[in-house]
Amino acid sequence: MELYKKRCVPCEEGVRPFTVRKTAEYLKGVKGWKREGKMIAKEFEFKDFAAAMRFVNKVAAIAKRENHHPDIFLHSWNKVRIMMYTHAIGGLSENDFIIAAKIDRA
């Protein structure tokens, strides 16, 4: 899967969130991301605060471009935790994995 090449598409009403099986399949395409309930999450560590902030800004640019926005947490001065799910459907969709793949390339 080359998810980073895809674009996010709006989820329409009635779209069902990914099953556990489909989530596991898509997790194979994004290194280090883990399922946490109805979300996927990953922790990133940087050499300093400035590098962590540069990364946060890159993630923000990706999210804006794709119109799909993760939860971003900066903590311990050099760590960034990203958590994602598709709010409109209350669970995971392909969009979450597309953003994860794009973040991994940032």
N, C-alpha and C positions, 0 to 999 in steps of 0.2 A: 504494500500500500504506500503510495506516495501522497500522503494526506496533505503535506505542506504545499502541494501544487493546486489543491482544490480551493474553492471559495465557499464561505458560509452562505447558506440560504435560509430565509425566514421559515420558521416552523409554523405551520398552519394549525388551527384548532383541530383537534381530533388525532393529531400525530401522537403515537404512543412512544414513551421513552424506551431506550434500549433495554433488552432483557439482560440478565446476568451473563448469559452465554455470549450474546453479541458484544457486550462490554468487554468480556475477556478476549474476544477475537480482536477488537480494535486496540486494546491495551498492548497487544503484540507489536503494533505499529508506532508506539510512542514509548521510548526508553525511559524507565525510571518513574513513570506515572503509576499511581496506585488508585484503586477504587476505594472510596470511603463513603459508604452508604449510597446516597443517590448522586455523589460527586466523584470526580477524579481530582487528584492533588499531587503536587510535587514540590519539594524543597530545593532551593538553589542557594549555594554559599559563594561569597565573593571575598576578594582580598581586603576590601575596605568599604566604607559607607558610600563613597562616591561611585564605585563600580556597581554596587547594589542599586543605587538610584538611576544610573544610566540604563541598567537592565529594566527597571520598573518603567522608565520612559519608553523603552523599545516595546515592551509588552503593551503599554497604553496605545502606542501608535498602531500596533497590529490589531488590537481590539477595536479601535476606532475605524480602521480601514475595513474590517470584516463585519462591523456592527454586531459583535458578539463579545460580551464583557465578562472577564473572570473576576473573582474576588482576589485581591492582591494584598498581602500582609508583609510589611517590612518589620523585622524584629532582630534583636541582638546585634544591632548596628551593621551587620553584613549578611543577613539571611533574608531571603524572600520566599514566601510560601504562596503558591498559586493554587486556587481551588476553582473548579468549574462544574457547572451543570446548566442545562437549558431551562431557565425559569419558566418560560411559556408552557412547557410540557411537564414540569416538575420532575425532571430526570435527565438522563444523558441522551444526547443525539450526536450525529456525525459531526456537527459543528464544534462540539467540545474537543473532539479529537483533532480536527483541523487546526484549531487554535493551539492545542498542545504541541502539535508537530511544528507549527510556525514559531512558537516560543522556543522550542528546542533548537531551532536554527538561528535564533537571534543572538 
